[in-house]
């Protein structure tokens, strides 16, 4: 029995919606489980809550204005780097054209699931500049590559010089960092030397007996189309500037980590800051609730337990690090979002797929 066309269309619409709901629920579950894993060691400890409150009461909040200043520089550098990424498309002003969409993206990522803020950022920029959405999306993909390279660099250096880490954990983490570095390097080679890379992949796939030739051709076609819009990497000068900006930007992020640890009188050497910053970057890549609640706490506890037994202060520092960024970024994102919505730049937003 054939279903009516209206029923078929209804089923097609329900499947993506169910997939999104499933991803949202998965993120909430991961956040809840992560938060439980982070605090389970304190649940049976008498006076744990009192210790957490005391940690907040005795924290040194002189770091707060410095954190806000570093955050402002961080997002300004992000806008400058985005300007360089978009150089082949046009000349844009970091403050007037790019900072608004960036703050919308990060602000709404703190409030909405499935990283919808990233789509809002790209959509706001595309509507404002009258450009295809794919241009902005391609630049965001390249941002991820540059960020990944910077994070792996700092994490590797931190693991090399940090003291007090279990040698087995340090060895495993080093292997992971090397693997991530290889992936990032391959990604960079892919976007710089697309044609030779695709030819090499095609030759490798052809020699694999269980991969159909049609599938290999389709995969290579996807690789070629995926590199479009990333032409800014063809300019060595731009590559160098973007790498430097990425390293500075993530160095500032590591400094924010150190400020949070310092505020709660926790070990805060530079290698520890590098390791914790790298762990946070990989941790927030996992599906979770908006704002990365639970995941952030688990990352702090998992890393800092090697350097201090004071879990209550670690937990407090994780919330301090999280909130000092969540509150200002979300507020500014909402303000920019309101302005763009009033101007009509966020109307007719396509659903996230």
C-alpha positions, 0 to 999 in steps of 0.5 A: 500500500502506497502512502499519500505524498503528504504522509511521505513529506511528513515522515521526511520532516519528522526524521531530521527533527527526531535526529535533532531531539536525539542529539539534544538529549544525548548532550544533556545526558553527557553533561549530567553524567559528566557533572556526576563524575566530577562531584562523585568524589565529594558526595560522601565527604562531610562538609564538601559543600561548605568547602566549596562555599569557602573556596568562593569566599576566599577567592581572589577576585582581583583577576576578574577585570583582567579576565574581562580585558583578556576576553575583549582582546581574545574576541578582537583577535578572533575578528582580525583572524576572520578578516584574514580568512575572508581576504579572498572574498572581500575587505571587511572591518573586524569591529564593524563587520565581523565582531557582531556575528562572532559574538552572536555565535558564541553568545547563542552557543551558550544558550542553544543546543547543537551549536546553533550559534555557529549557524547564526553567526554565519547567517548574520554575516552572510545576510549583512554582507549579502554573501552566500552562506557557504562562504562563511561556513567554509571560513569557519571550517578553516578556523577549526583547523587553525584552532586545532593546530594551536591547541595541539601545539600548546598541549604537546608543550605542556605535556612535555614540561609538566611535573606531577603527572602520572608517567603512564597518563603522560605517555598516553596523552602524548600519543594522543597529541601526536595523533591529533597533530598528524590529523591537523597536519593532513588537514592543512596539506589537504586545503593547501595542496588540494589536487595532489592530495586528492590524487594521492587519496584516489590512488590509495583508495583504488588499491583497496580491494573492498572499496568500490570505485564509484565510492572512491570517486565520490569521496574524492569529489567531496574532498575537491568541493570541500576545499572551495572557499578556503583559498586564503590558505594559498597565500603563505603570508596569510597562513603565517599571520593566521597561525601567529594570531591563532597561537596568540589567541589560544595563549590568551585562553591559557592565561584565562585558565591560569588566572582562574587557578590563581584566584583559588590558590591552586597550582598554576604553572604555565605547563599546567595551564597549557595541559588544562587548556588543551583538555578543555578544548577537546572536552568541549568538542564533545556533545553536551548541554549549552555552555558545556556545564558538567563537561567543564567541571569533569575536565578540571577535576580530571586534570587538576587531581594530578596536582592537588587533592583539593577537589572543592577548590578545583570545582569552584575554579571550574565554575569561575572560569566558566561563568566569567566567560559565559556571562559577558559573552552571552550578554554581548551576544544577545545585544548584538543578536537583538540589533541584527534581528531588528535590522532584519539580518536574522530573519528567515533562518534556515534550520540546522541540518 
